[in-house]
């Protein structure tokens, strides 16, 4: 199951104080939350802090959650807002050069992890966010547009541009279609 197919009943049960529901919610979403925070903040420690804060905020806000069939965008909007608040407050150090947690969550193949680390580094912040949201969580482009508060056409063009950049980078490093 991808994170985009998150059962919103978990949030409803969390609002009722069900700790098992919270544990399952965390299990299903932690990689996506961390990956998205990392794509914005580009610092492992900051992303971990935001992930922690996001789950606290989600647990606290579960009581006011209104079922809409889209719990993952709800959670990722919380993450995005926390990241932006952290950036505005000047509490971010941009020093990440790898995506080991993100890549280990999405693939077990060491070669694929290395390739992903190298290609993610060439993307700008918004391209990275879009790729992470689409590839890691399985969100649709319209949902990504809502989270990032940009037009869906922008998401589509940036996603396609990011894929082209990644493809060009891989071809330049000798990773052609023969893999």
C-alpha positions as CSV (number, residue, x, y, z in Angstrom):
1,X,0.0,0.0,0.0
2,X,1.3,3.4,-0.9
3,X,1.1,6.3,1.5
4,X,-1.5,8.0,-0.8
5,X,-3.9,5.2,0.1
6,X,-3.8,5.9,3.8
7,X,-7.0,4.9,5.6
8,X,-8.4,8.1,7.1
9,X,-10.1,6.0,9.8
10,X,-6.7,5.9,11.5
11,X,-7.0,9.7,12.0
12,X,-10.5,9.3,13.4
13,X,-9.3,6.6,15.8
14,X,-6.4,8.8,16.7
15,X,-8.8,11.5,17.7
16,X,-10.4,9.0,20.0
17,X,-7.0,8.4,21.7
18,X,-6.3,5.1,20.0
19,X,-2.5,4.7,20.3
20,X,-2.4,1.7,18.0
21,X,-4.0,3.7,15.3
22,X,-1.3,6.4,15.8
23,X,1.4,3.7,15.6
24,X,-0.1,2.4,12.3
25,X,-0.5,6.0,11.0
26,X,3.2,6.6,11.8
27,X,4.3,3.3,10.2
28,X,2.4,4.1,7.0
29,X,3.5,7.7,6.6
30,X,6.8,8.3,8.3
31,X,9.0,7.6,5.2
32,X,6.8,10.0,3.1
33,X,6.8,12.7,5.9
34,X,10.6,12.5,6.3
35,X,11.3,12.4,2.6
36,X,9.1,15.4,2.0
37,X,10.6,17.4,4.8
38,X,14.1,16.4,3.6
39,X,13.3,17.5,0.1
40,X,12.4,21.0,1.4
41,X,14.9,21.5,4.2
42,X,17.9,19.5,2.8
43,X,19.1,18.7,6.3
44,X,18.7,15.4,8.0
45,X,18.4,16.8,11.5
46,X,15.9,19.5,10.5
47,X,13.8,17.0,8.6
48,X,13.8,14.7,11.6
49,X,12.7,17.6,13.9
50,X,9.9,18.5,11.5
51,X,8.8,14.9,11.2
52,X,8.5,14.7,15.0
53,X,6.6,18.0,15.2
54,X,4.4,17.0,12.3
55,X,3.3,13.8,14.1
56,X,2.6,15.7,17.3
57,X,0.6,18.3,15.4
58,X,-1.3,15.6,13.4
59,X,-2.1,13.7,16.6
60,X,-3.3,17.0,18.3
61,X,-5.3,18.1,15.2
62,X,-6.9,14.7,14.6
63,X,-9.9,15.8,16.6
64,X,-10.6,18.6,14.1
65,X,-9.9,16.5,11.0
66,X,-12.8,16.4,8.6
67,X,-12.9,13.2,6.5
68,X,-12.5,14.1,2.8
69,X,-10.9,11.0,1.4
70,X,-7.5,12.7,1.3
71,X,-5.6,12.2,4.6
72,X,-2.1,12.2,3.1
73,X,-2.4,15.7,1.6
74,X,-3.7,16.8,5.0
75,X,-0.6,15.4,6.7
76,X,1.8,16.7,4.1
77,X,0.3,20.2,4.3
78,X,1.2,20.1,8.0
79,X,4.7,19.1,7.1
80,X,5.1,21.8,4.5
81,X,3.8,24.5,6.8
82,X,6.2,23.4,9.6
83,X,9.1,23.4,7.1
84,X,8.2,26.9,5.8
85,X,7.9,28.2,9.4
86,X,11.3,26.7,10.2
87,X,12.8,28.4,7.1
88,X,11.2,31.8,7.9
89,X,12.6,31.6,11.4
90,X,16.0,31.0,10.0
91,X,16.4,27.7,11.8
92,X,17.6,25.7,8.8
93,X,21.1,24.5,7.8
94,X,21.2,23.3,4.3
95,X,24.0,20.7,4.4
96,X,22.5,17.4,3.1
97,X,24.4,15.7,0.3
98,X,22.6,12.4,0.4
99,X,19.1,11.0,0.7
100,X,19.9,7.7,2.5
101,X,16.7,7.4,4.5
102,X,14.5,8.4,1.6
103,X,16.2,6.0,-0.8
104,X,16.4,3.2,1.7
105,X,12.7,3.5,2.2
106,X,12.0,3.4,-1.5
107,X,14.4,0.8,-2.7
108,X,16.7,-1.9,-1.3
109,X,19.0,-2.0,-4.3
110,X,22.3,-0.2,-3.5
111,X,22.9,0.9,-7.0
112,X,19.4,2.4,-7.2
113,X,20.0,4.3,-4.0
114,X,23.3,5.7,-5.2
115,X,21.7,6.8,-8.5
116,X,18.8,8.4,-6.8
117,X,21.1,10.3,-4.4
118,X,23.1,11.6,-7.3
119,X,20.1,12.7,-9.4
120,X,18.1,14.2,-6.5
121,X,21.0,16.6,-5.8
122,X,20.7,18.2,-9.3
123,X,17.0,19.2,-8.8
124,X,15.9,22.5,-7.4
125,X,13.8,22.5,-4.2
126,X,10.4,22.5,-5.8
127,X,11.4,19.8,-8.4
128,X,12.7,17.7,-5.5
129,X,9.5,18.1,-3.6
130,X,7.3,17.2,-6.5
131,X,9.4,14.1,-7.4
132,X,9.3,12.9,-3.7
133,X,5.6,13.5,-3.4
134,X,4.8,11.7,-6.6
135,X,7.3,8.9,-6.4
136,X,7.3,8.2,-2.7
137,X,3.8,8.8,-1.7
138,X,2.0,8.1,-4.9
139,X,0.1,11.4,-4.8
140,X,-1.6,12.6,-8.0
141,X,-0.3,15.8,-9.6
142,X,-3.5,17.7,-8.5
143,X,-3.0,16.7,-4.9
144,X,0.7,17.9,-5.1
145,X,-0.5,21.2,-6.6
146,X,-2.9,21.6,-3.6
147,X,-0.1,20.9,-1.1
148,X,2.4,23.1,-2.7
149,X,-0.2,25.8,-3.5
150,X,0.8,26.0,-7.2
151,X,-1.2,25.4,-10.4
152,X,-1.4,21.8,-11.6
153,X,0.3,22.8,-14.8
154,X,3.3,24.0,-12.9
155,X,3.5,20.7,-11.1
156,X,3.3,18.7,-14.4
157,X,5.9,20.9,-16.1
158,X,8.3,20.8,-13.1
159,X,7.9,17.0,-12.7
160,X,8.6,16.5,-16.4
161,X,11.6,18.9,-16.3
162,X,12.9,17.0,-13.2
163,X,12.6,13.7,-14.9
164,X,14.4,15.0,-17.9
165,X,17.2,16.5,-15.7
166,X,17.6,13.2,-13.9
167,X,17.6,11.2,-17.2
168,X,20.3,13.6,-18.6
169,X,22.4,13.2,-15.5
170,X,22.2,9.4,-15.6
171,X,23.1,9.3,-19.3
172,X,26.0,11.6,-18.6
173,X,27.3,9.2,-15.9
174,X,26.9,6.2,-18.2
175,X,23.6,4.9,-16.8
176,X,21.9,4.4,-20.1
177,X,18.9,2.3,-21.0
178,X,21.0,-0.9,-20.8
179,X,20.4,-1.1,-17.0
